[in-house]
Amino acid sequence: MPKLAFNVPHQLSQDEATRRLKQRIADARQSYQQQVSGLEEKWIDGRLDFRFSTMGITVKGHVTSAEAEVRVHVDLPLVALPFRGTIEKQVREELRKLLV
């Protein structure tokens, strides 16, 4: 299974970065409830383990909020491989805006 892994630096405390991530995920859950099913999320300290399905594709991974960066690790199904660059670009952009 292809992996998507990258870091997004920030100047926030770990607690503030985690708070913002939790709020954004809650907002996204509400906004995309029609497109996403089987959403599972588990927060342990600053780490979110997640799994969801969209358009028949299951995606899982984790996001870790650290003092100076947010680390993203996603296992992509092979069918999503052609969209890997687009997915990374969109997630990076969203995180940069969120963590300013």
Secondary structure, 3 states (H helix, E strand, C coil): CCEEEEEEECCCCHHHHHHHHHHHHHHHHHHCCCCEEEEEEEEECCEEEEEEEECCEEEEEEEEECCCEEEEEEECCHHHHHHHHHHHHHHHHHHHHHCC
